[in-house]
Amino acid sequence: MSPSGPWVPKVLIAVLTLGIFYQLLWYSQTSLSTTTCTENTGSAWFQGVVGTHSEHGEDANTTDTVPPSLDNDKTHISYGPTQCMPAFSDRLKHLAITQNETCAKHAPFQTQETRRVALASINTGDPEEAYQRALQSQMLHSAIHETSTHILCEDLADGAWNKIAFLLNLLMTEMLKPASSRLEWIMWIDRDVIVLDTCRPLSSFLPPPTAAFDKINLITNHDALGLNAGVFMFRVNEWSIQLFNTILAFRYFRPDQDLVLAEQTAMEIIIQEDQWKDAVARVPWYWFNAYPKLEDDSLDTYREGSEPDDLEWFRARKGDFAVHFAGVGGRSERMLEWTEMLDHVDNVWEKGDALRDVTGEIQTYWESYESGGLTDAQISGEP
């Protein structure tokens, strides 16, 4: 073998990473929605809404006030020249204001974010109403909590590897900012995930901000097939940059490895290795990734707040943060049925009809983690 042989993979990764970074940087700079990414210091767009009279807009006939425009450089941010960001109507702006107030008043947990956090998702290809509605639920969460939603509109890599390239770009961009203003954590959330509880802050899932948890950089969950990378949280730091670099290059370094679920399989293999595993916390499936009931009565079960015997522990209930339609047959139709139903379901904390509140469970989980006493049930959530 030539002496230069061992350097080939390293050179390949360097070229690949630089190419993706500069391509994404160009897309971000040319996007009509963003040029700088968010500093996530709070847009405070709620201020001044009272007394503003409606003049135009789709909701002019249903309300006598129109909120000021959202600062899209800080709240809802798309990447690339394609305009894939769903519309955020005056109705949704007013709903965000109302929900901000009712959440603070009725939720049995602190609703203000305690960390600098954000959501990230993807919306490439032809727009589909089901995905648009799901993304709007994510955008609503950001508007309520004055955080940010970042959505990729372009194909920068093939298939699901696209999201890894995007997250790598977000990380690099944030790491160039002063530590005091950059994001601290990001939640990746697939576009087939509908946020159910817009009151719960993303930071409520995170470990306490103490030295005991400094090594935790990734929070994941498993479904029946193993790791589910449809929703996970990661810390904004160099460790995460190295992780996503490694995932992105996995198929080039290990071309003989069978990647059944593409980047998800690569991620699952990598985070189980000694170099990574101690920085990964696996939490219960339903914390932020509950699945819908598959039977035809699933909508009625959720709407009515019932808990029949066949409602499995990981199925969505009132009080859960989100519902993920991973692998669901007729997904688009089912998602539209859920979003339509949710338009007529009041804040579960205000109504007092939540079936599950994971607040205490989260606290106990991190206490057990710190003491080294986590049980299998605490990790999986299975009763």
C-alpha positions in Angstrom: 0.0 0.0 0.0 1.2 3.5 -0.8 2.3 5.5 2.3 -0.3 8.0 1.5 -3.1 5.4 1.7 -4.1 5.9 5.3 -4.6 9.6 4.7 -7.3 9.2 2.0 -10.3 8.8 4.4 -9.1 11.8 6.4 -8.8 14.0 3.3 -12.2 12.8 2.1 -13.9 13.8 5.3 -12.2 17.2 5.3 -13.3 17.9 1.8 -16.8 16.6 2.4 -17.3 18.7 5.5 -15.9 21.9 4.0 -18.0 21.4 0.9 -21.2 21.0 2.9 -20.4 23.8 5.2 -19.8 26.4 2.4 -22.7 25.1 0.4 -25.1 25.6 3.4 -23.5 28.9 4.2 -24.3 30.1 0.7 -27.8 28.9 0.9 -28.3 30.7 4.2 -26.9 33.9 2.9 -29.2 33.8 -0.2 -32.3 32.9 1.7 -35.0 35.5 1.8 -35.9 34.5 5.3 -32.6 34.6 7.0 -29.0 35.8 6.7 -27.7 35.5 10.2 -29.5 32.7 12.1 -31.0 33.4 15.4 -29.3 34.5 18.6 -32.5 33.3 20.3 -32.4 36.1 22.9 -36.2 36.5 22.7 -38.0 38.4 20.0 -40.5 40.0 22.4 -42.9 40.3 19.4 -45.9 40.1 21.8 -45.2 43.6 23.0 -47.4 46.4 21.7 -50.1 44.1 20.3 -52.9 45.6 22.5 -54.5 48.6 20.7 -53.2 47.7 17.3 -56.1 47.9 14.9 -56.7 45.4 12.0 -56.4 46.8 8.5 -55.7 43.9 6.3 -55.0 40.2 6.5 -56.9 36.9 6.4 -58.2 37.3 9.9 -59.3 40.9 9.7 -62.9 39.9 10.0 -62.4 37.7 13.1 -60.4 40.0 15.3 -59.9 43.7 15.8 -56.2 43.5 16.5 -53.3 42.2 14.4 -50.1 41.3 16.2 -46.9 43.0 14.9 -45.0 41.0 12.3 -42.8 38.2 13.7 -39.1 38.9 13.4 -38.3 36.1 10.9 -34.6 36.6 11.4 -35.1 35.3 15.0 -38.3 33.3 15.2 -39.1 31.3 12.0 -36.1 30.8 9.8 -35.8 29.0 6.5 -32.6 28.0 4.7 -32.2 28.2 0.9 -33.8 30.2 -1.9 -36.9 27.9 -2.0 -39.6 29.3 0.2 -40.8 26.2 2.1 -41.7 27.9 5.4 -45.4 27.4 6.1 -47.4 30.6 6.5 -47.9 31.8 10.0 -51.2 33.6 9.9 -52.6 36.4 12.1 -54.8 33.7 13.6 -51.7 31.8 14.7 -50.1 34.9 16.0 -53.1 35.7 18.2 -53.2 32.0 19.3 -49.6 32.3 20.3 -50.4 35.3 22.5 -53.4 33.6 24.1 -51.5 30.3 24.7 -48.5 32.2 26.2 -50.9 33.6 28.8 -53.0 30.5 29.4 -49.9 28.2 29.7 -48.3 30.5 32.3 -51.5 30.6 34.2 -52.6 26.9 34.1 -49.7 24.6 33.4 -48.4 22.7 36.5 -44.8 23.4 35.5 -42.6 26.4 34.6 -43.5 27.4 31.1 -40.6 29.8 30.5 -37.6 28.5 28.7 -34.5 28.3 31.0 -32.0 27.7 28.3 -31.3 29.1 24.8 -33.0 26.4 22.7 -34.5 25.9 19.2 -36.3 23.5 17.0 -34.9 22.3 13.7 -36.7 20.4 10.9 -36.7 20.0 7.1 -39.3 20.6 4.4 -37.8 19.8 1.0 -39.7 18.7 -2.1 -43.2 19.6 -3.1 -45.3 21.1 -0.2 -47.7 18.7 1.4 -50.5 20.1 3.5 -50.1 17.5 6.3 -46.4 18.4 6.7 -47.2 22.1 6.5 -49.7 21.8 9.3 -47.3 19.8 11.5 -44.5 22.4 10.9 -47.0 25.1 11.9 -47.5 23.4 15.2 -43.7 23.5 15.8 -43.6 27.2 14.7 -46.4 27.9 17.1 -44.4 26.4 20.0 -41.5 28.7 19.1 -43.7 31.8 18.9 -45.3 31.0 22.3 -41.9 30.5 24.0 -40.0 33.2 21.9 -37.5 30.7 20.7 -36.9 29.7 17.1 -37.7 27.2 14.4 -35.1 26.5 11.7 -36.3 24.7 8.5 -34.1 23.5 5.7 -35.7 23.9 2.2 -33.0 22.5 0.0 -31.6 19.0 -0.9 -27.9 19.3 0.2 -27.3 15.5 0.5 -29.2 12.5 -0.6 -32.1 11.2 1.4 -32.1 11.5 5.1 -28.4 12.4 5.2 -29.7 15.9 4.3 -30.7 16.5 7.9 -27.3 15.6 9.3 -25.6 18.1 6.9 -28.1 20.7 8.0 -27.5 20.1 11.7 -23.8 20.3 11.1 -24.2 23.7 9.5 -26.4 25.0 12.3 -23.8 23.8 14.9 -20.9 25.5 13.1 -22.8 28.7 12.7 -23.8 28.8 16.3 -20.3 28.0 17.5 -19.0 31.1 15.7 -21.1 33.2 18.0 -20.0 34.3 21.5 -20.8 31.6 24.1 -23.1 34.0 25.9 -25.5 34.3 22.9 -25.2 31.1 21.0 -27.9 28.4 21.3 -27.3 25.9 24.0 -29.5 23.0 22.9 -31.3 22.1 19.7 -34.2 19.6 19.2 -34.3 17.9 15.9 -38.0 17.2 15.1 -39.2 15.5 11.9 -41.9 17.2 9.8 -44.3 14.3 10.5 -44.3 15.2 14.2 -47.2 17.4 15.6 -46.6 19.3 18.8 -49.5 18.5 21.1 -48.6 20.5 24.2 -47.4 23.9 23.2 -47.1 24.9 26.9 -44.1 22.6 27.7 -40.8 24.3 27.2 -38.0 22.3 25.4 -35.7 23.0 28.3 -37.9 21.0 30.6 -36.5 17.8 29.1 -32.9 18.8 29.8 -30.7 17.8 32.7 -30.0 20.4 35.4 -27.4 23.0 34.4 -24.8 21.7 36.9 -21.3 20.2 36.5 -22.7 16.7 37.2 -24.3 16.7 33.8 -21.7 18.5 31.7 -20.9 15.3 29.9 -24.4 14.8 28.6 -24.5 16.0 25.0 -27.2 14.0 23.3 -30.7 12.9 24.5 -32.3 10.2 22.5 -35.2 7.7 22.7 -35.9 4.2 21.4 -39.0 2.8 19.8 -39.7 -1.0 19.3 -37.0 -1.1 16.6 -34.2 0.7 18.5 -33.1 4.2 18.2 -35.6 6.6 16.7 -33.9 9.7 15.2 -37.1 11.4 14.4 -36.9 13.5 17.6 -33.8 14.0 19.7 -31.9 16.8 21.5 -28.3 17.7 21.3 -26.0 20.2 23.0 -24.4 22.9 20.8 -20.7 22.2 21.3 -17.6 20.7 19.6 -18.7 17.1 20.7 -21.9 17.4 18.6 -19.9 18.8 15.6 -17.7 15.7 15.7 -20.6 13.4 16.1 -22.5 14.7 13.0 -19.2 14.8 11.1 -18.8 11.1 11.9 -22.4 10.2 11.0 -22.2 12.0 7.7 -18.9 10.2 6.8 -20.0 6.8 8.1 -20.9 5.2 4.8 -17.6 6.3 3.2 -15.5 5.0 6.1 -17.5 1.8 6.5 -18.9 1.1 3.0 -19.6 -2.6 3.9 -21.8 -1.7 6.8 -25.5 -2.4 6.1 -27.4 0.8 6.9 -31.0 -0.3 6.9 -32.3 3.1 8.0 -29.6 5.3 6.5 -28.4 8.0 8.9 -30.5 6.6 11.8 -28.7 3.3 11.7 -25.3 5.0 11.4 -26.2 7.2 14.4 -27.3 4.2 16.4 -24.1 2.3 15.7 -21.9 5.2 16.5 -23.4 6.3 19.8 -23.1 2.8 21.2 -19.3 2.9 20.7 -17.0 3.7 23.7 -15.9 7.1 22.3 -19.5 8.4 22.4 -21.8 6.4 24.6 -21.0 8.1 28.0 -22.3 11.4 26.6 -25.7 10.0 25.5 -28.8 9.8 27.7 -31.6 7.6 26.5 -35.0 8.7 27.9 -38.5 7.3 27.7 -40.1 7.0 24.3 -43.2 9.1 25.1 -41.4 12.1 26.6 -41.2 13.8 23.2 -41.9 11.1 20.7 -45.2 9.4 21.5 -46.9 7.5 18.6 -50.5 7.7 17.6 -53.0 4.9 18.4 -53.4 2.9 15.2 -57.0 1.9 15.4 -59.8 4.0 13.8 -60.9 5.4 17.2 -57.5 7.0 17.8 -58.9 10.5 17.4 -61.8 9.9 19.7 -59.5 8.3 22.3 -57.3 11.4 22.3 -60.1 14.0 22.0 -62.2 12.5 24.8 -59.1 11.9 27.0 -60.0 8.3 27.5 -57.5 5.6 28.3 -58.9 2.2 27.1 -57.2 -1.1 27.9 -55.6 -1.3 24.4 -53.9 2.1 24.7 -50.3 1.1 24.9 -47.9 3.0 27.2 -46.1 4.8 24.3 -49.2 6.0 22.5 -50.1 9.7 22.6 -52.3 10.9 25.5 -53.4 14.4 26.5 -50.5 16.0 28.3 -47.8 14.5 25.9 -45.5 16.9 24.2 -45.8 15.5 20.6 -47.2 12.7 18.4 -44.9 11.2 15.7 -46.5 9.5 12.7 -43.4 7.4 11.9 -44.3 4.5 9.6 -48.0 5.1 9.9 -50.0 3.9 6.9 -51.9 6.7 5.2 -49.8 9.1 7.1 -50.8 12.3 5.3 -54.5 11.7 5.8 -54.1 10.7 9.5 -52.0 13.7 10.2 -54.6 16.0 8.7 -57.3 14.4 10.8 -55.2 15.0 13.9 -54.4 18.6 13.1 -58.1 19.3 12.3 -59.1 17.7 15.6 -56.5 19.6 17.6 -57.8 22.9 16.2 -60.9 22.2 18.4 -59.2 20.9 21.5 -58.5 23.4 24.3 -55.3 23.7 26.4 -55.3 20.5 28.3 -53.8 22.2 31.4 -56.5 24.8 31.4 -59.2 22.2 31.0 -57.5 19.9 33.6 -58.0 16.8 31.5 -54.3 15.8 30.9 -53.7 12.0 31.3 -49.9 12.3 31.6 -47.6 14.9 33.1 -43.9 13.8 32.8 -42.6 16.7 34.9 -42.0 14.7 38.0 -40.7 11.8 36.0 -38.1 14.0 34.3 -36.9 15.3 37.6 -36.6 11.8 39.1 -34.9 10.5 36.0 -32.0 13.1 36.2 -31.7 12.5 40.0 -31.3 8.8 39.4 -28.9 9.5 36.5 -26.7 11.6 38.8 -26.7 9.0 41.5 -26.0 6.1 39.1 -29.3 4.5 40.0 -31.3 4.6 36.7 -33.5 1.6 36.2 -34.4 -0.1 32.9 -38.0 1.1 33.3 -36.8 4.8 33.8 -34.7 4.5 30.6 -37.4 2.9 28.4 -40.5 4.2 30.0 -42.1 0.8 29.7 -44.2 -0.1 32.8 
